Amino acid sequence: MAASTTTSSNPSLDGVAQELVDKIVDDLDLTSISSLRLACRGLGDRCCGQRYMSFFGQQAVDLTPESLQRLCLIAAHPKLGSAVRVIVVTAVVYDTSELERMLSTKRRRSHEKQGVFSITTEPQADRGELDEAQRNLDRLISRRREQQEMRRDDSDVRLLADALRKLGTLDSLAVEAAVDQGNENQLFASSAAREWHPIWIRACQVYGIVMSAIARSEVAIHTLTIYNKSLRCSVPTFDVNELLPLLESTNFTAAAQQIRFLALSVSTKVETDAQKIADARAGMSEVDRAYYEAGMGPMRACSRTMIRRLSPKTTTRASPVS
């Protein structure tokens, strides 16, 4: 008598061999793996292999509430937290100048490459382009206000310190700078900013945020780099020295003992008082102002007194820490 066989009309994925699961996961991105984990309860843990964990090895944080809260959740996870080895903190500057120019003049800028030359034209912007520019400008202003509120209540330091405390140990923590000019989900290098003062001011703020968070958390970091790859961006030595008493009064010494390599881009003092900056600009000649607005001050030595007063000199110091 032939044995009867029963075929389930709704087979479960629980019975799939682990080798096959690993092979499937190796060809998927993070979003697809996450969807697969939700497809079947039994696959939730079985998909958390080396491929899945590799997506969490490096975490990017731009100090928005969303990015900090996400890092805190990952750090608190019993498996994902241990996978995080590198953190990159980005000092984002929300540059509204181009959007404000476009809305004021009703003209957009178009860049065309012709051989070795780049030609810029300013055709009339249509209503759709102007509406989009206004939406992007509103977003930048909202983000800038959010930054200021987080600085006032110290929530940026608190959330970052909480995440670092939960992580405990990192191979590397890097701080870099970038510019958001209104293009959704696209950041530009710090050198893309029309004015360099906002970059340096935000860079100083984020330097203080990160160093304070390290001190509070006592996280063990092996490599610490500060604006090592960001052009036209450094921490003035004045601000480095000004922060030392605060760090010494906390637990930064304990955290610093674990640092094996340190790279810090430093400069001479940068003026951060908005009124003083405005007064200095008002006294510039047209040629001096053109140099300043082009960002030439930080990049070349100028004999002009006003530019020398406004523009810092930079240098990068990198050394192993014994």
Secondary structure, DSSP 8 states (H G I E B T S, - for coil): --------SS--GGGS-HHHHHHHHTT--HHHHHHHHHH-TTHHHHT-SHHHHHTTSEEEE-SSHHHHHHHHHHHHSTTHHHH--EEEEEEEEE--HHHHHHHHHTB--EEEEETTEEEEE--B--HHHHHHHHHHHHHHHHHHHHHHHHHHHTHHHHHHHHHHHHH-EEEEEEEEEEEE-S-TT--EEGGG-S-SHHHHHHHHHHHHHHHHHHHHHT-EEEEEEESSS-TT--EEHHHHHHHHHHHHHTTHHHHHTT--EEEEEEES-----HHHHHHHHHT--HHHHHHHHTT-GGGS----HHHHHH---EEEEEEE--
